[in-house]
Amino acid sequence: MRKKLAISLLRYVVWAVLSVIGGWQLTYHIDDVFPGNMPYSIDMFIRFCLAVAGRNDLANPDDMEVLALLLYWAIATVLVGTLLFLCFLALSKYRAGKVRSR
């Protein structure tokens, strides 16, 4: 029982680490593709979030670029994690079908 729990926990930790690293790498590519100014909608979204949190002191241009990169990283991490989960589901269904056919 403990071995199965440890393997499951290890699998989730590996997924989280791969998601974070994959999201980080994907953020580099996003930054390479869009090197100019950040879109107006992203700027307004970050300013809205700062206003809701009561942290308007972070709304200077240097901080906004870093906050935009953190936003891109968070979104990319969720996307990579979702892709990894869907790949796991497809692989488990494939393996389950292969076991049934034997």
C-alpha positions as a printed NumPy array, in Angstrom:
array([[  0.   ,   0.   ,   0.   ],
       [  2.766,   2.457,   0.916],
       [  4.739,   1.583,  -2.187],
       [  1.74 ,   2.329,  -4.395],
       [  1.192,   5.652,  -2.6  ],
       [  4.879,   6.563,  -2.954],
       [  4.852,   5.779,  -6.675],
       [  1.7  ,   7.82 ,  -7.178],
       [  3.132,  10.738,  -5.215],
       [  6.383,  10.548,  -7.168],
       [  4.444,  10.581, -10.431],
       [  2.603,  13.772,  -9.423],
       [  5.821,  15.451,  -8.312],
       [  7.485,  14.569, -11.623],
       [  4.448,  15.932, -13.516],
       [  4.581,  19.182, -11.553],
       [  8.328,  19.594, -12.121],
       [  8.018,  18.823, -15.836],
       [  5.103,  21.254, -16.114],
       [  7.05 ,  24.051, -14.443],
       [ 10.176,  23.453, -16.527],
       [  8.167,  23.081, -19.736],
       [  6.227,  26.248, -18.956],
       [  9.488,  28.092, -18.315],
       [ 10.895,  26.981, -21.674],
       [  7.648,  27.832, -23.474],
       [  7.758,  31.303, -21.911],
       [ 11.206,  31.828, -23.444],
       [  9.753,  31.01 , -26.862],
       [  6.78 ,  33.319, -26.317],
       [  9.166,  36.117, -25.368],
       [ 11.249,  35.452, -28.493],
       [  8.21 ,  35.525, -30.774],
       [  6.722,  38.699, -29.239],
       [  9.772,  40.819, -28.281],
       [  7.989,  44.196, -28.529],
       [  5.656,  45.918, -26.135],
       [  3.156,  43.849, -24.232],
       [ -0.402,  43.865, -25.583],
       [ -2.759,  46.458, -24.159],
       [ -5.151,  43.78 , -22.876],
       [ -2.387,  42.109, -20.84 ],
       [ -1.336,  45.475, -19.426],
       [ -4.898,  46.286, -18.38 ],
       [ -5.409,  42.808, -16.894],
       [ -2.28 ,  43.119, -14.759],
       [ -3.246,  46.646, -13.677],
       [ -6.716,  45.375, -12.738],
       [ -5.242,  42.526, -10.692],
       [ -2.902,  44.952,  -8.935],
       [ -5.779,  47.316,  -8.162],
       [ -7.875,  44.472,  -6.751],
       [ -4.927,  43.335,  -4.615],
       [ -4.286,  46.924,  -3.495],
       [ -0.714,  46.958,  -4.847],
       [ -0.708,  49.92 ,  -7.229],
       [  2.932,  50.568,  -6.295],
       [  3.947,  47.743,  -8.669],
       [  2.418,  49.464, -11.705],
       [  5.641,  51.004, -13.03 ],
       [  6.83 ,  49.868, -16.491],
       [  9.748,  47.732, -15.274],
       [  7.582,  45.744, -12.883],
       [  4.82 ,  45.344, -15.448],
       [  7.122,  43.513, -17.873],
       [  8.19 ,  41.08 , -15.167],
       [  4.599,  40.549, -14.054],
       [  3.624,  39.881, -17.683],
       [  6.367,  37.26 , -17.962],
       [  5.141,  35.641, -14.735],
       [  1.615,  35.607, -16.149],
       [  2.858,  34.   , -19.359],
       [  4.799,  31.447, -17.301],
       [  1.741,  30.559, -15.226],
       [ -0.419,  30.101, -18.316],
       [  2.276,  28.097, -20.113],
       [  2.749,  25.866, -17.056],
       [ -0.968,  25.087, -16.942],
       [ -0.976,  24.334, -20.667],
       [  2.052,  22.033, -20.438],
       [  0.559,  20.299, -17.393],
       [ -2.714,  19.753, -19.237],
       [ -0.85 ,  18.359, -22.228],
       [  1.107,  15.974, -19.999],
       [ -2.111,  14.827, -18.312],
       [ -3.814,  14.215, -21.66 ],
       [ -0.783,  12.247, -22.854],
       [ -0.931,  10.173, -19.665],
       [ -4.635,   9.457, -20.235],
       [ -4.017,   8.457, -23.853],
       [ -1.113,   6.224, -22.858],
       [ -3.093,   4.533, -20.082],
       [ -6.029,   3.891, -22.437],
       [ -3.641,   2.517, -25.035],
       [ -2.008,   0.222, -22.491],
       [ -5.386,  -0.887, -21.143],
       [ -6.534,  -1.744, -24.679],
       [ -3.323,  -3.603, -25.353],
       [ -3.726,  -5.661, -22.174],
       [ -7.316,  -6.587, -23.071],
       [ -6.324,  -7.792, -26.533],
       [ -3.884, -10.362, -25.134]])
